[in-house]
Amino acid sequence: MKILAIDDQQLIRISVQKKLTELGYDVETANSNEEGILLYNSFNPDLVLLDMNMPEMSGYDEVLYTGIEVVKFIRLFMRRDTPIIVMSGNTDESVIKENYKLGVNHYLKKPASLEEMAKKIEKLIGLPKQIQNLQLKEDLCD
């Protein structure tokens, strides 16, 4: 099972990738909305984990873009129902409501624990097959 994590903070990308890889998921990361959209098309993930606020350079100025562009790309342009989990420090209720209206499946407020994130992912797409098989073997041995 493939997960695309899009976040501008390297420490978060590394932590998320490490945790999800340990759980058996195939994880790709992107540090911007643009890179995330390109990876979405080539990687074809089973789930997208997305930060809502990411600064990007526009000429000489830094501009704050929201992950809503990624959500709109997946839901409106690509017309796909790939599960999307937003992890963001943005607590603006209008932004959260807009995300849900566009089809975001879950919104986790940062700082969110990696365990909570993993549980939401498992609920949406399940565990990777190799982990399911290990759990089945353990259950049979008990």
LOPANU-962122 format. One record per residue (C-alpha): residue in one letter; x, y, z. Coordinates in steps of 0.02 Angstrom, whole numbers, plus 50000, padded with zeros to 5 digits. Layout:
N
aXYZ
...
END
This chain:
142
m500005000050000
k500695016849947
i500625033250043
l501125050449981
a501605062550121
i501685081050073
d502445092950201
d503695107150192
q504495102550358
q505895089950331
l505835083250509
i503985079050491
r504265070750321
i505685060150392
s504695055250548
v503135050850449
q504115041050319
k505065031350453
k503485026950552
l502465021750401
t503895011950322
e504115002450486
l502264998050474
g502544991050299
y501875004850190
d502775010850033
v503035029450065
e503545043849951
t503715061650013
a503595078849935
n504065095750008
s502845106549907
n501125106149829
e501875106049655
e503035091549692
g501605082449778
i500485083949625
l501865077449512
l502195062849630
y500335059249644
n500255056449457
s501785045249448
f501655036149616
n499765033349615
p499595032249805
d498245023349904
l498205038050026
v498845055950034
l499455063750196
l499485082550175
d500055098150268
m498875112650240
n500095127450247
m501685126750145
p502735141750093
e503345141949914
m504415154249818
s503595165449689
g504965175649606
y505845184149751
d504415182949875
e503875168649986
v502025165249966
l500995153950078
y500015141049979
t498755129550056
g498595111050026
i496835114649963
e497615115449789
v498145097349809
v496425092349871
k495585101249725
f496795093049603
i496385075549668
r494505077849693
l494005089949556
f495305088549418
m495775070049431
r494045065249498
r494795052249615
d494245046949787
t495995043349854
p495865045350044
i496635061650106
i497185065350283
v497665083150325
m498925085850464
s499035104450499
g499295117450631
n497985128050543
t496505128550662
d495465140750558
e493725132950559
s493305139850386
v494855131250313
i494425114950401
k492615115750339
e493185119550161
n494325104350167
y492915092950222
k491765100150088
l493075096049956
g493195078150017
v494585077050147
n494335061250250
h495175066550413
y495935082450485
l497265080150620
k497845095650711
k499725097150733
p500585092050835
a499755075250802
s500535059350867
l501235046950742
e500185033550827
e498585043350799
m499085046350618
a499445027750593
k497755022850667
k496835034750549
i497795027650401
e497435009750453
k495595013950471
l495525021450296
i496585009250195
g497004994950312
l498694987350351
p499934982050217
k499724963850165
q501374958050242
i500834965050412
q499114957050396
n499954940350359
l501114942050510
q499634945850624
l498694930950553
k500194919450587
e500344926250764
d498484923150794
l498644905350731
c500134901950844
d499244908251000
END
